[in-house]
Amino acid sequence: MEKNLNDFIEWTKIKIRLHLSQAKEKLYFKEREMWWASLGMNIGYETDGKNDKFERPILIIKVFNRDVMWMLPLTSKEKTGQFYHQFKFGDANSTVILSQLRLISKKRLLRKIGMMSEKDFIEIVNRIKGFI
């Protein structure tokens, strides 16, 4: 996708609204959960969100407190190599982008998708540990 100035302007407006929004006090999230999240229009090769909310599916890797977590973005595109992990969720094939680990606020979370299998989750965590 070609990034243009208007995309960055629209994302900035959404980011300001997210930042100023009331805390989602009753929003609870756990490790292994998959959510849609507003990730935004990012720089260079960082994974962007899509659609009008600049959203994409994510996997929660580590919860630090009730407000922030480490996450990895997901894609429906089949990707292979050491920085990707393919898994099946329901009838769909998905890929975790292991190289895009980042900390986000729960204010970015939009809606829960489901829970990843424990087997896939443990493999992903072990692979991330191997990068450090």
Secondary structure, DSSP 8 states (H G I E B T S, - for coil): ----HHHHHHHHHHHHHHHHS---TT----TTEEEEEE----STTS---BTTTTEEEEEEEEE-SSSEEEEEEEESS---STTEEEEEETTEEEEEEGGG-EEEEGGGEEEEEEE--HHHHHHHHHHHHHH-
